Amino acid sequence: MSGFVTNEGKQEYINSYHEAMSYLPQPVESKMLNTDFGKVKLYKFQEEETPDKTPLLLLPGKGSATSQ
């Protein structure tokens, strides 16, 4: 659906992604899901005291991205 115009742009995105992920707790699980729109990466964040809590699903808006 989209791509990077330059290798420099791709590297800048990857660096920003890793920086954004460094502010989050370590995920307890991650997996790639195939969808009609391409691949999507899923992260599961959970603390010991929250195993029975209802999960919250966050989705990016059109034209934006989240950490991969």
N, C-alpha and C positions, 0 to 999 in steps of 0.2 A: 504494500500500500504506500510505503514511503521509503526513503533511503537517505543516505548522506551524500552531499554533493562533493565533499572533500574528505580526505583522510584526517586532516586537522580538525574538521568539524566533528567527525566521528569520535576522535580521541578526546576532544573537549567535552562531548556528551558523556563518554565513559568516565572521565575524571569527575565530572559533576555528579554522576550517578553514584559512584563510590563514596564521594563526600557526603551526599544526602543519606545514604545507607548507614554511614558511620554514626549518625545521630540517633538511630533506632536501636532498640535492643536486639540481641541475636535471635533470629527466628528459630523456632523449634522444628520447623519443617518448611521445605520449599519444593515446588514441582512446576513443570511446564505443562500447560494445557493447550490442546489444539482446539481452535474455534473456527467458525466460518470466516473470521476476519484475520486469521493468522494465529501465531503462538502467543500465549499470555503466561506470564510467570506469576505464580501464587506463592505468597509468604504467609505462614501461620506464626503469630506471636501469641504466646500464652505464658502466664505465670502460674506457679504452683497453687495459688489460692483462687484461680479463675477457671478451673477445668470445666465447670458446669454452667458457665455464663454464656449467654447468647452471643454469637460472633457478630462482628460489625464488618461489613464489606464496603470498601471504599473503591470507587471507580473514577478514573480521570475524565475530564470533560473533553469535548471534541477539540481536536487540534492541540491537546496537551499530553503530557506523559507523566508517568510516575516512575519511581526507581524500579529497575527491571529485576 
